[in-house]
Amino acid sequence: MNRQEVDEMIKEAIDFAMAKHNRNATLISMALGLVVMAAFIDGLLRVLGIIPPFLDIDVSIVQKIIDKLLDILE
């Protein structure tokens, strides 16, 4: 083996390691993003009253807004 072949083998190993790292980082980021997005959507739907409260903690604001608007209009 000469220096050029060794340099080429090292370059191939680095390219393979970077490709593997990028793939793994992409999958981890995608999984974390989906979890965060699901939690956000769950919270949004609970605040809007579309899905029922969890552990009897009612965070729905829609009825409160309607009540205040009716008070203002009266």
Buried (B, 14 or more C-beta within 10 A) or exposed (E): EEEEEEEEEEEEEEEEEEEEEEEEEEEEEEEEEEEEEEEEEEEEEBEEBEEEEEEEEEEBEEEEEEEEEEEEEE
